[in-house]
Amino acid sequence: MVGITQPKPGEHVNADGVWDLLQNKGKMTVFSLCLLLCADLLDLAVGYLTVTIEPLPPVVVGETVTLKCNFKTDGRLREIVWYRVTDGGTIKQKIFTYDAMFNTNYSHMEDYRRREDLVYQSTVRLPEVRISDNGPYECHVGIYDRATREKVVLASGNVFLTVMSPPNNISVVAENTPAPFSRYQAQNLTLVCTAKGGKPAPSVYFKRDGELIEVISYTLPSANDQGSSSAGVRGARPLISRDLDDTKLQRSLSLLDPEGRSPRLYTESPQRVHTHGQQAYEPSPATEVIPETVVSREFPRWVHSTDPLYYFSHTHIPQSDGSVVVQARLTWTLNPQLDNDALFSCEVKHPALSMPMQTEVTLAAPKGPKLLMSPSRAKVGDTVRITVQGFQNEVFPEPLFTWTRVGGRLLDGSTQREGRELILERVPAELNGSMYRCTAQNPLGSTDTHTRLIVFENPSMMKNTQNLNNEAPRMDMLGLTWMALVLTVTVELT
């Protein structure tokens, strides 16, 4: 029995020192000695190979990335292969190979435009990285087996490349618009800020007049809970505490007539009032006072609130390219007197941005719609178009347009039409001097603009009418002449 004591920590044991250990440091079994000799001989035959890859910091789309594969070996190098790992590690795609036998390198991405450059034998550079380059990569190094020279010993290392992309588009819209203006009931206004193209998902927040808004966060119901009906969408908005106030359901007494009905206002469509024993009365342009522009803002006392509650929610929608669309919603009870001309901004923060992105909207009621009538000199039988060309101010949210005829119905028999344009086809002479009202409104206010239609005589239609009138007497004379001839012939024959 031959034995040996264990070496001190950090002391290296090799083949040359085996006999020294046997002679100087105790005894060991013959079996242990054989194992030690076999391990040392195997190490001399195969050699050693270690592969390490330095971790990469996150990079931004468009930057250049260098993948470094560090390896140590005392063997003869066969090849170095870089792989991109996809589908959770189930698929490995070659992106670059270095063949040490022929001292050549080539890319496996020729079909997608060669984007890899070999810096050193084990280092690959990826210029102008894209979101699709995000993911794990592996470096495989192969050396020849010393014993057979036919086998290749492999070792590998891996690294994860994180590619960030800043948002490329942000926008703010008002939800559920265009919407009418309400004098007697509180309305919730929801601003939706959408940030597209960000990876990872950016953080979104709102400001009012440059000051960060203190919000109460809530979670939107899922799509399954909401269903496909519009009622589900409206139900998703938070219930603001002031909505439970019964006073908001009471109309201001100053706005009611003695019978408890609201009087006709300029922004309302003309309606017929019927009473027992009387005929329906329709106002006419000759008796109705029609101002050119009327802005109506009449608010009950319940609307006056200087401390609104803001509710905030956001959703993340993953995209196929790896980016995330973020939609943030800000909801509060609208106060037209305070919120008109208020500046709301949506700001987006992202680690790939040095400073936040920002977009702004100013809440404003419509003022002074500009109407354009085409043709400018309408003749009997023409198709007339009355279009809203713009406003005296920037309007937000998008306004709702309603067209009515003062003192009567529209040409098609309807009481009103919605849209930015009113079309009157084949206008008759009876519409000459008729007045049309365009009501533009959004949740912040309403305004009316009137225009009068002047219909001129159509010479071509008058000429055709005269020709018809002239032909009628001629036909009568011709008929009388034929009758006289017939009578004369009949008398002679008898």
Helices and strands as residue ranges (DSSP letters): G 15-17, H 18-24, H 30-46, E 49-53, E 59-60, E 65-73, E 77-86, G 87-89, E 91-99, E 104-107, G 110-112, E 117-120, E 123-126, G 131-133, E 135-144, E 152-161, E 163-164, E 169-174, E 188-198, E 203-208, E 211-212, E 215-217, H 223-226, H 230-235, G 241-244, G 246-249, G 253-255, E 293-296, G 301-303, E 310-318, E 324-333, H 336-339, E 343-349, E 357-362, E 370-374, E 378-379, E 384-390, E 400-405, E 417-418, E 421-424, G 429-431, E 435-442, E 445-452, E 455-456, H 459-493
